[in-house]
Structures are given as C-alpha cells and as structure tokens.
Amino acid sequence: MDHTPQPDDPICLTRAEFDQACAELLAAGVPIKADRDDAWRNFAGWRVTYERPLLTLAHLTMAPTAPWTADRAPLPLPAHALHISHAQRHIAQQAQRHNDALTTIPTRKE
C-alpha cells in the first residue's frame, strides 16, 4: 500500500518530548514560537513526511542511539532495504579482506 503521510498522522515523538526540547532550547537562549500548540502542529505535520525514511536510514547505518532518531523502536524494513543491507555487508567483507591483505605485505626495512 502506498501511503502518503498526512499532517495529522501519528509520529514516534510525543508531545511531551517536543515540549521538553522546547524547554531545553529556551533555557539555552534559542527563541521559539510562543504558541506551542501551533508549533507542535507544524513540527508534527512536517516530521510525518520524513520520519520513516529518517528512522530507516538510522537503522540501516546503525546510527548511535540519539534522542529523536535512533532510539525509536525498530521499524520493519522494506524488502529493498534488506538487499541494501546484504550489499553493504558484502562491501564491508571485501574491505576487511583488503585490509587484512595489506597488513600481510612485508615492509621494506631501511
């Protein structure tokens, strides 16, 4: 099913997390919108359009845990992501073999 995200679709981040981030930004002196409800609607409306690709990319790249990204529950990967993961694993194995070969090359002694 091809789903086009809608501004009112749910996102992984909660309103409480958003409010916490706003409080941290304010404490750091960053100006933010006074109307938090409007700010939340705008944020969530945009976030829904890129959240799934963001979390999938974080999962595929094994991004370190970070608030708002990689600390989310694992997403089921689309079929093409499994193919990419296999390709990445193959490339990593080739690179390791190449590195191992380089370490066995005798160096010239002076």
PyMOL commands that set and color helices and strands:
alter all, ss='L'
color gray80, all
select helices_A, chain A and resi 15-27+36-60+79-103
alter helices_A, ss='H'
color red, helices_A
deselect
rebuild
show_as cartoon
